[in-house]
Amino acid sequence: MSTSNTPPDPLHDGGEEINIDDLSNIDDKAPLWIYVNKIEKMVGGGSWRFECKFCNTKYSGSYCRVTTHLLKDGAKGIKECLKVTSQQRANMRKLVDECKKRIQRAAPKTVPLPSSTRNASHSSLDYDMSYSVPIANELDPKRRKTMDSPLAKAFKNEEREQCDGEVARMYYTGGLSFNLARNPHYQNSYKRASNIPGYVPPGYEALRAGLLQKEKKNLELHLQPLKNSWKQKGVSICSDGWSDPQRRPIFNLLAANESGPMMLRAINTHGETKTGEMIAELIIDCIKEVGHESVVQVVTDNAANCVKAGSLISAKYPTIFWTPCVVHTLNLALKNICSPLLNTRTDEGVYDSCSWIKSLSEDVNWIKNFIMNHGMRLVMFTEHCDLKLLTIASTRFASTVVMFKRFKKIKTGLQQMVISTKWDDYKEDNVTKAYAVKQKILDEMFWDELEYALSFTLPIYSVIRAADTDKPSLHLVYEWWDNMIQNVKKAIFRKERKKLDEESVFWNAVNSVLISRWNKSNTPLHCMAHSLNPKYYSSEWLGEETNRKSPHQDLEVTRERKNCIMRYFTDPDERREVNVEYSNFSLCLEDFGTVDAMHDRFILEPLKWWAVHGALAPKLQALAFKLLGQPSSSSCCERNWSTYKFIHSATRNKLAPQRAEDLVFVHTNLRLLSRKSSAYKNGPNQMWDLGGDQFDSLDESNLGRLESEDLSLDEPDLEAVLFGETNENENGDDGQKN
């Protein structure tokens, strides 16, 4: 038998054609490599030194040269293989085509966008993402005429539908809040892009680096007018600490006054001990940046290291006062009353008198946990109660009072639940404990104690709510405390059926806690701001209560005011001049005694009154402009931590501290500037930056749902919308931070 010199065709074996799908050893991207022998890899690129299996000629080059040599395709000047027959070349082309199809079949398939013109019978596996107009036979006959109409073509209905689908898909796949659709920057970006043909949005690196730094510098420029006003209006430095998702300690610094809170920086203090000296150093650096002449006070919590930092700052800058956060102070007072600890002998009276509140709180949490931890009991609860049970961190403000308020609201539902047949018939969980829960819920003594606890803690809670905002309130703190203590006393004596001048052991215990906290938090600045409020000298305000005194007649206020003036005005002659101005103001002398000046004291806001009538006392007027626009709490820092947690979340825990700080800086200060526009307060984008996924809109149904269900509202503006006109004692919300 004669033998042929023609080399074997890799596509055939013994004259039988090999199935292309079985060629698993072939590289689909370069299948013709099987017709050559690779000898040596060339330096750089994808070139090889190879030998053709047909003509045994050696070449150097890439896969393109192999293709040209075997198929006579591609660049000119490359010698073709003369040993390849036409049949072999046809088989090679077939192999190349099959490999291309294999690549196409293996490519990931994209899901088509929804289309009102897509035929319902069209295969859902045809994942064609083309934006070209579908061919006629693929369209729904009823829709084809509509799409081909001149009106549809003019408005590009199909293109609009596809674009809407892409935007919606971005939301769904990115887990974006629907509230983002109300963001004016989101809307403006598409309007601008529509006017730029071929516009491509910025990519990953541009957004996280270049554009972020550009926006930060732009914001610093636009914030400068607000900073320039600090010299006249004054500013408070508020600080607080937090830990990011990687447990790195972050120290937050904000500047706040009547214009709103402005974020200055968030400092990563990882590896440093948070001593009073360290905290003072960080705040002093911030004071130098702002200008110590503009800083009125430093507001922190009551921790020992913050107290020490405050004393160090006041020693360095005598005109800057350290002020403890009123909200934190009152929260500690509530904690001392509702969860007393027996640590020292001085606590014995408080513990003996208030331990019943602690027991009541434990009973409430016991009932709540039993229902929440048993699925069927929770189902029964939802059948009888429209409101939800709350889970509150014990460290949050007024947590006990918030839980008591919620139980009061759901009292009827709880009682209906435990007297229903389902409660007794269900035997799958702890029946003995279920019976004990039933007995406690039906116990009227339990509810009487809860009502009593609420009656004297709600005045404290109301002050916490009032102080937990960004509005100026430094000049209101003294009155708040005074009225709060009186209202607590009235509630206790009303329950005990005693006159206010009689003795009460329980009141003495509660009063000792409140007075102790007041003495630790009261500063000369509170009394000075109180003394500069024109309202407290008006006959209308003095006539509301029989025992009220004007600030200049109150001994405690007078002493603290003098101490404050002493620190502000060290020169005796200048101080005497200020005291003369204050005497004219307080006694309604000279221009302060005009009809309008006296009448407006009770009507106008304090700052506006001083702007209109204070020119006669220029030094006192300048001091009033600074003090009457300051906050009384560091709640803006708490809200900024909510922003930080929103941005540096568990799913973005790889963010470097500096980039996270830049993102929070941009987010917070953009909101500060945006909220000054009229469009923010009215129109379709009203309060666009509030709420997120807690609700989808500010319509009536969502307002009612939030009023009844939501515990955590970190936004005072939103609270004003939801609860601004409700009676605190009747329809008050549970807008407490959790």
LINCOR-V553463 format. One record per backbone hydrogen bond with DSSP energy under -0.5 kcal/mol. NH is the residue of the N-H (numbers start at 1). CO is the residue of the C=O. If there is no record, write none. Layout:
nh/co
NH/CO
NH/CO
This chain:
nh/co
10/8
12/9
13/16
16/13
18/11
22/19
23/20
24/22
26/23
28/26
30/27
33/30
34/31
35/32
36/33
37/51
38/36
39/49
40/49
42/47
47/44
48/61
49/40
50/48
50/59
51/37
52/57
53/35
56/52
59/50
61/48
65/62
66/62
67/63
68/64
69/65
70/66
71/67
72/68
73/67
78/75
79/77
81/69
82/80
84/81
89/85
90/86
91/87
92/88
93/89
94/90
95/91
96/92
97/93
98/94
99/95
100/96
101/97
102/98
103/99
104/100
105/101
106/102
107/103
118/115
119/138
122/119
126/123
127/125
128/126
129/127
138/135
139/136
140/117
143/140
144/140
145/141
147/143
148/144
149/146
153/149
154/150
155/151
156/152
157/152
160/156
161/157
162/158
163/159
164/160
165/161
166/162
167/163
168/164
169/165
170/166
171/167
172/168
173/169
174/170
175/171
176/171
180/177
181/178
182/179
183/180
186/183
187/183
188/184
189/185
190/186
191/187
192/188
193/189
194/190
195/191
195/192
196/193
197/195
199/196
207/203
208/204
209/205
210/205
211/206
212/206
213/209
214/210
215/211
216/212
217/213
218/214
219/215
220/216
221/217
222/218
223/219
224/220
224/221
227/223
228/224
229/225
230/227
231/228
232/229
233/229
234/230
235/294
236/256
237/297
238/236
238/254
239/299
240/252
242/250
244/248
247/244
250/242
251/267
252/240
252/250
253/265
254/238
255/262
256/236
257/260
258/629
260/257
262/255
264/253
265/253
267/251
269/249
269/267
272/269
275/273
279/275
280/276
281/277
282/278
283/279
284/280
285/281
286/282
287/283
288/284
289/285
290/286
291/287
294/291
295/291
296/235
297/235
298/321
299/237
300/298
300/323
307/303
308/304
309/305
310/306
311/307
312/308
313/309
314/310
315/311
316/312
317/313
320/317
321/296
321/319
323/298
323/321
325/300
326/632
329/325
330/326
331/327
332/328
333/329
334/330
335/331
336/332
337/333
338/334
339/335
343/341
347/344
348/345
351/347
352/348
353/349
354/350
355/351
357/354
358/354
359/355
360/356
361/357
362/358
363/359
364/360
365/361
366/362
367/363
368/364
369/365
370/366
371/367
372/368
373/369
374/371
375/373
378/374
379/375
380/376
381/377
382/378
383/379
384/380
384/381
385/381
392/390
393/738
396/393
399/396
402/398
403/399
404/400
405/401
406/402
407/403
408/404
409/405
410/406
411/408
414/410
415/411
416/412
417/413
418/414
419/415
420/416
420/417
424/420
425/421
426/422
427/425
431/429
434/430
435/431
436/432
437/433
438/434
439/435
440/436
441/437
442/438
443/440
444/442
447/443
448/444
449/445
450/446
451/447
452/448
453/449
454/450
455/451
456/452
457/453
458/454
461/457
462/458
463/459
464/460
465/461
466/462
467/463
468/464
469/467
473/630
474/630
476/473
477/473
477/474
480/476
481/477
482/478
483/479
484/480
485/481
486/482
487/483
488/484
489/485
490/486
491/487
492/488
493/489
494/490
495/491
496/492
497/493
498/493
502/499
508/504
509/505
510/506
511/507
512/508
513/509
514/510
515/511
516/512
517/513
518/514
519/515
520/516
521/517
522/518
526/523
527/523
528/524
529/525
530/526
531/527
532/528
533/530
534/532
536/533
537/534
538/535
542/538
543/539
544/541
545/541
548/545
553/550
554/550
554/551
555/553
558/554
559/555
560/556
561/557
562/558
563/559
564/560
565/561
566/562
567/563
568/564
569/565
570/568
575/571
576/572
577/573
578/574
579/575
580/576
581/577
582/578
583/579
584/580
585/581
586/582
587/583
588/585
589/584
592/589
593/590
594/591
598/594
599/595
600/596
601/597
601/598
602/599
604/600
609/605
610/606
611/607
612/608
613/609
614/610
617/614
621/617
622/618
623/619
624/620
625/621
626/622
627/623
628/624
629/626
630/627
637/634
638/634
639/635
640/636
641/637
642/638
643/639
644/640
645/641
646/642
647/643
648/644
649/647
652/649
653/650
655/652
660/656
661/657
662/658
663/659
664/660
665/661
666/662
667/663
668/664
669/665
670/666
671/667
672/668
673/669
674/670
675/671
676/673
677/674
680/677
681/677
681/678
682/678
686/683
687/680
688/685
690/687
692/690
694/691
695/692
703/699
704/700
705/701
706/702
707/703
708/704
709/705
710/706
713/711
716/714
719/715
720/716
721/717
722/718
723/719
724/720
726/723
728/726
730/727
731/727
732/728
736/711
736/734
